[in-house]
Amino acid sequence: MKGFGFRMSRALAIGGLLSAAATLSMAATAELACKLHYQAKGWSALIKVADGHGTVTCSDGTSKDVTIKLRSVGATIGRSQIDNGVGTFTHVVAIDDVLGTYAQSEVHAGVVKSGSAQVLTKGTASLVLAGAGEGIDLGVTVGELTIAVAK
């Protein structure tokens, strides 16, 4: 029984270390709340092209100035501008997770004042965009939206 106590103590110590390591690992992968504030303008005629810029800010205090490029194809025609757009990211662990190319599909219609809302995905990360602006546009498109660090 003498050896049993020593083995039990060692097992408890190792278990405690593993538990602490798991807790640190979970803390290191905690999700951030990140938002994108942006402006964009573009046109469409069978393809839709929009470019813009914005700032991503996260709950850990980090921020990045970014550029936005939308390229898609479909049955579409028009011209539009989004001012004061807002995007909310989910499943983000670090601010760099928001960078990259997101799959995009959209149904849009507007005359003079218009609005849009979209859900885009990139791996496990998602982006919900909402914006209001002006223009004349009508159509259905499928494509991609790329967010990159502004130069």
C-alpha positions in Angstrom: 0.0 0.0 0.0 3.0 2.3 0.5 3.6 2.5 -3.2 -0.1 3.0 -4.0 -0.1 6.4 -2.2 2.9 7.6 -4.1 1.4 6.5 -7.5 -1.9 8.1 -6.6 -0.2 11.4 -5.7 1.7 11.3 -8.9 -1.4 10.5 -10.9 -3.3 13.4 -9.3 -0.4 15.8 -10.0 -0.2 14.7 -13.7 -4.0 15.0 -13.9 -3.9 18.5 -12.5 -1.2 19.5 -15.0 -3.2 18.1 -17.9 -6.3 19.9 -16.7 -4.4 23.2 -16.4 -2.9 22.7 -19.9 -6.4 22.0 -21.3 -7.7 25.2 -19.6 -4.9 27.3 -21.1 -5.5 25.7 -24.5 -9.2 26.5 -24.4 -8.4 30.1 -23.3 -6.0 30.5 -26.2 -8.7 29.4 -28.7 -11.5 31.6 -27.2 -13.5 33.3 -29.9 -13.3 37.1 -30.4 -16.1 39.4 -31.2 -15.0 41.2 -34.4 -16.8 43.9 -36.4 -16.2 45.4 -39.9 -17.3 49.0 -40.6 -17.0 49.6 -44.4 -18.0 51.6 -47.5 -18.1 50.2 -51.0 -19.3 51.1 -54.4 -19.7 49.2 -57.6 -21.5 48.3 -60.8 -23.0 45.2 -62.4 -23.8 44.1 -65.9 -23.8 40.2 -66.0 -20.9 40.5 -63.5 -20.9 42.4 -60.3 -17.8 44.4 -59.2 -17.6 46.4 -56.0 -14.6 47.8 -54.2 -14.3 49.4 -50.8 -12.4 49.9 -47.6 -13.1 49.6 -43.9 -11.8 48.8 -40.5 -12.0 45.6 -38.5 -12.0 45.9 -34.7 -12.0 43.0 -32.3 -12.9 42.6 -28.6 -9.2 42.1 -27.7 -8.5 45.6 -28.8 -6.8 44.8 -32.1 -7.8 46.5 -35.3 -6.9 46.5 -39.0 -7.6 48.8 -41.9 -8.8 46.6 -44.8 -9.8 46.6 -48.5 -12.9 44.9 -49.8 -13.3 43.4 -53.3 -16.5 41.7 -54.5 -16.5 39.8 -57.7 -19.5 37.8 -58.8 -21.5 36.7 -61.9 -25.1 36.2 -62.6 -28.2 37.9 -64.0 -27.6 41.4 -62.7 -27.5 45.1 -63.8 -27.0 48.3 -62.0 -24.9 50.6 -59.9 -24.7 50.9 -56.1 -23.0 52.4 -53.2 -23.0 51.3 -49.6 -22.2 53.8 -46.8 -21.8 53.0 -43.1 -22.0 49.2 -43.7 -21.5 46.9 -40.8 -20.3 43.3 -40.7 -20.1 40.9 -37.8 -17.7 38.0 -37.8 -18.2 34.7 -36.0 -15.8 31.8 -35.2 -12.8 34.1 -35.1 -9.9 33.4 -32.8 -7.4 36.0 -34.0 -7.9 39.2 -36.1 -6.1 37.6 -39.0 -8.8 35.0 -39.3 -11.1 37.7 -40.9 -8.7 38.1 -43.8 -9.3 36.0 -47.0 -11.9 35.1 -49.5 -15.5 34.4 -48.5 -18.1 32.6 -50.7 -20.9 35.0 -51.6 -24.4 34.8 -53.1 -26.8 37.6 -53.3 -30.2 38.6 -54.4 -30.4 42.4 -54.7 -32.9 45.0 -55.8 -33.0 48.7 -55.2 -33.9 52.1 -56.7 -32.3 55.2 -55.3 -32.2 54.1 -51.6 -31.4 50.5 -51.2 -30.2 48.0 -48.6 -28.5 44.7 -48.5 -27.9 41.9 -46.0 -25.7 38.8 -46.7 -24.2 35.9 -44.9 -20.8 34.8 -46.2 -18.5 31.9 -45.2 -14.8 31.1 -45.3 -13.9 27.8 -43.7 -15.3 28.0 -40.2 -15.5 31.8 -40.1 -18.7 33.6 -41.1 -19.5 37.2 -41.9 -22.9 38.8 -41.8 -23.0 42.1 -43.7 -25.7 44.7 -43.6 -25.6 48.1 -45.3 -27.7 50.9 -46.7 -26.9 53.1 -49.6 -28.1 54.3 -52.9 -28.2 53.2 -56.5 -30.2 51.3 -59.0 -29.6 47.5 -59.1 -31.5 44.3 -59.8 -30.2 40.8 -60.0 -29.0 37.5 -58.6 -25.2 36.7 -58.3 -22.8 34.2 -57.0 -19.1 34.9 -56.4 -16.6 35.9 -53.7 -15.7 38.7 -51.4 -12.1 39.2 -50.5 -10.9 41.1 -47.4 -7.2 42.1 -47.3 -5.0 44.3 -45.2 -5.0 47.9 -46.7 -1.7 49.0 -48.0 
